[in-house]
Amino acid sequence: MRLTSLIILLLLSASLAEATIYRYVDEHGRLHFTDVPTETSYSFYRSDSRAQSLDNLIDHYAERFRLDSALVKAMIRVESDFDPKVVSHKGAKGLMQLMPATARALGVSDPFDPGQSIYGGTSYMRQMLDTFNRNLDHALAAYNAGPTTVRRYGGVPPYAETRNYVQRVKKFRDYYRGHSVKLK
């Protein structure tokens, strides 16, 4: 009996260690939390990513936002070279290089937390793909230079940085599709 209880407790704690929690505040100011959001009023709250590998996080959020996990891995490679503590000269932070305003809009409170960064980046990339009719080049350009810039130019803007970004992400996506690269 004790062994069975111990096994159940270990299994429950293992699943809780990988939990992603969402929350919302209702009209009465009450907080509601869940690990399975059932309506759009829920936003990302926290993830205990200590127990999760980058591969698991990438796969989880790629599936959640209907993205190719090789694409997400490629974006992280180009954005931060898998360094969760990196800050760009423009102020973008974390694995997926979220700008502070974008992170706030997505409900990301700590862009240096791998789980939150990947959640925010994949959520934003899904928005860009939906905004630009699933045109990958335009969505990647919008992720890099902003959707307003892509609209203004009617596609990938003539910025060397953005054009290079789009090509590099696609190159690494193709590489990760063809090679089983495991991350820590």
N, C-alpha and C positions, 0 to 999 in steps of 0.2 A: 504494500500500500504506500509506504514512504517513497519507494523508488518511483512508482507511478506519479505521485504528486511532484516529486523532484523533476521528472522528465517534463511534465506539463508546465511547470514553472519555468524551466529552461527554455522550452519552446515559445512560451508567451513572451519572456523577456527578450529573446532573440528577435521576434517579430516586432516588438515595441522599439527595439534599438534601431530599426530601420524605418520607423514611422515618419511620415510627412504629415504635418498637422496644418489644417486650414481653419480660419476663423472669420467671423463677421460680428458686427455690433448692430443689434436690432434698433428699432425706433424708440425703444425704452432705455437704451444704453446698456443692455445686457450683452455680455460676450457669449458667443456660441462657438464651440470647437468641434472639429470632426477630422477623421482621417480619410473620409470619403465624401467630398462635397457633393451635395445634391442640387444645388442651385448656384447661380452666378454671383450671388452676393458674397459667397465665401472667397477669401483670398489667401494666398500663401502666408503661413505664420512662421513655421520653423521646421527644420529637418534635423534629425540627429544623424548627421552624415559621418560621424566618427566610425561607425560600424560598417559603413558602406564603401565599397571601392568606387573609383571614378567610373569604371565600366558599368557597374550596377546603376549608378546615378544617371549616367548618359543613357543607358538602355531604358530606364524607367521614364525619364522625361521625354525622350524621343518617342516612345510609344504613347505617352499621355498626349503629346501635342502633334502626333501623326507626322513625325519627321524620321528621316533616315539616320540611324545612329552613327553611321560613317560620316554623314554631313556634320552632325553635332561635334563629333570628335575632331573633324577637320577644322571647324570654326574655332574650337578651343586651342588647337595647335597653332593656328595663325594668330589668334587674338592674344594669347598669353603664354604659349609654349608650355602649357600645363602648370603654370605657377599661380596658385590661388591668391597670392599676396601682391601681385604686380599692380602698379598704378601707371597709367600712360601719362605722357606729357600734357594731354588734354583733360585728365582727371578721370578717365574710365578705370574701373576697378574690377579685380577678380578674374577668374578663369575666362568668363565670357565678356569681359571688359564693358560692363554696364556703366553708362553715365549716371551720375547721381539722380538727376530728374527722372530718367527712365526707370532706374531701380525703384524709386519711390512710387512711381505710377504703377509698377508691377507688384507692389507690396513686398519688395525685397528690402529688409532692414539691415542685412549684413552681406554686402556683395563679396566679401572675402570668404564666406562660408561656401564651400563647393556646392552643397545641395541647393542653397538659395541662388547662387550664381547660375547654375545650370538650369534651375527652374525658371529664373527670369529671362535668361538668354533664349531658351527654347520657346517660352511663351511669346517673347517678342518676335522671334523668327517666324513662328506660326502666324502672328499678326501680319508680318511683312509679306509672307507668301499669300495670305488671303487678300491683302490689300492690292497686291500686284498680280492677281490672277494666276498664282502658282508659277510665275516666271522666276526661276531661280536666280538668274543674273540680276534682275531688278530687285528682288528681295534681299540678296546679299549686298548689293550696292546701298540699299536703304538701311540695312543693318549697320553698314560702315559709315555712310555719309548723311543718313537721315532720309526719311520718306519725302520730305518737302523738296530736297535737292533732286531726287530721282524724278519726281513729278515735273519740276521746273525744266529739266533737260529731256524729259520724255524717255528716260531710260538711264543706263549707266552714265554718270556724269564724266566729263573729260578730265578727271583728276587722276594723275598717275597712281596715287595711293589707293584710290578706290578700285581702279581697273586691275591693279596688281593684287589687291585683296580678293576680288572675285575670282581671278585666275588661280591664285594660290589655294583658296579654299576648295575649289573644284578639283585641283590636282591632288590635294591630300585626301579628299573624299574618295576619289578613284583609287588611291593607294590603300586606304583603310578598308575599302570594299574588297580588295583583292588579297589583303594580308590580315591574318589574325594577330593583331597587336593588343596585348593585354596591358592595362594600366594598373598601377597600384591603387 
